[in-house]
């Protein structure tokens, strides 16, 4: 076999960071108003060494009642991937679409579990179409007045 054989494999998946804050407890737990949930997602990819990459997705969930924070969850799920001998034009898509698609289900489960263990109803992160997100970012970067794309998704429930 040649040294130019394409390689793509997961080396490891891991929870890189997790925090839960309830800054206004216990008083805010007595509030009866409907909470407002704000969810922000971010994605990062970095080279660890030759042919080894870390891809991480961060979810920040802020839940407020009457403009006071009920709880804040921030979780970062990451994976280490070995990717070798792929054409350069495919690398960005692999790091921005394929790797996040593999990591995201773990992040969704962690956020839901942390909310439940904290005594709140689970927050279920919606499915994300990483391919559409990547294509939109590429189109934004190609636009004459594009801002370069942030890789961040914001949604409110």
N, C-alpha and C positions, 0 to 999 in steps of 0.2 A: 504494500500500500504506500501511496505517496504521502509526503508530509503536508500536501495541500488539501487533504480531505477535510471538508467542512465539519466543524464540531460545535454543537450547542447542547449544553447540559447544565442542570441545576446542581450547584455545589452544596448550597445550604439556603434554607428559608428561616428567618428569625424575626422576633419582635425586637426592634432596635430601641424603641422609646415608648413609654406609656405614662400618662399622668391623668389624674382625676382631681378636680378641685370643686369644692362646694363652699365658696367663700361666704355665703350669707346664711349658712345653716346654723342653727336649726330654725330660726325665725321664718325664713322663706318657705320652709316645708309646710307651714300652716296656711299659706296663700291658696286661694281657691281659683284664681284666674288661670286661663288657658296659657300654657307656655308657648313661646316662640322659639323655633329651632333653626339655627343657622349652621350650615355644613360647608366647609372649605376643604378641598382636596389639592394636594400638590404632589408632583412627581419629580424625582431626581435620579440621574444616572451618572456614575463616576467610574473611571478606570482604577482598579485596585492594583493590578500589575499587568504585564503583557498577556492579553487574551482573557483576563479575569475582570469582571465588571460587577459593581454593586448597583442595584436598582432599588429605590425606596419610594414608597407612597405614604404620605402623611395625611391623616384625616383630623380635622379640628372641628369638634361639635360643641357649639355654644348654645345653651338653653337658658332663656331668660323669662322671668315673670315680672311684668310691670317695670321693665328696664333694669331689673336687678338679676344678676347671674344666679340661676338655680344650680346649674352644674356645667362644667367645662371638661371635656375629654379630648386629649390629644394622643393619638397613637401613630407610630411609624413602623410599618412592616417592611422588611427588606429581604432581598435575596441576593445571593452571590451566584453568578452565572459564568460558565466558561464558554466563550464564543471565539472561535478561531477560523481562519481561512474562509471568511465570507467577504463578498465584494463590499466595498465601502458604502455604495449606495443602498445596501440592504441593512447595514449596521444600525442606522438611526431608527428604522422601522422596527427592528428586533428589540432594541432597547426601549423604544417608546410605546410599542403595542404588545408584542408577545410577552415580554417579561412582566410588565404590569398586569396583564391578564392572568398570569399565574399567581401573582402576589395578592391581588385585590380580594379574592374570596376569604383569605385569612384575615385581612384587615377588617372586612365586614363583620366576621364572626367575633373578633376581639372587641370591636366597638359595641356591638350588641350585648356581649357578655359583661363587659365592664359596667354598662348602664344598668343592667339587671342586678348585678352584684352590689351596685351602689344604692339599690332600692327604688329605681325608677323603671318605667316601661322601657323595653329595648328600643334603641334607635336602629332602624334598618337602613343602611346606606343603599341608595338605588344602584342598579347596575350602571356601569360606565362603558360606553363604546370608545375604547382607547384608539381604535383606528380612526373614527370620526374626529376625535379630539386631535389626533396627530395631523390628519389632513387639514383641519381648520387652522391649526398652528402653522403648517407649511404654507397655506394660502395667505395667512396673515403676514408671514415673513416675506412672501413674494410680492405682496401689494406694495405699490410705490410709497405709500405713506404708512406702512405697517409699523406697529410698535414692537415687533419682535416676538410677540406671544409670551405669556407668562407661564403656561403649563398649569394654571390654577383654575379650578372649577368652583363656582360659588352657586349654591342653591339654598332656598329657604322652604321650610315646610309650614 
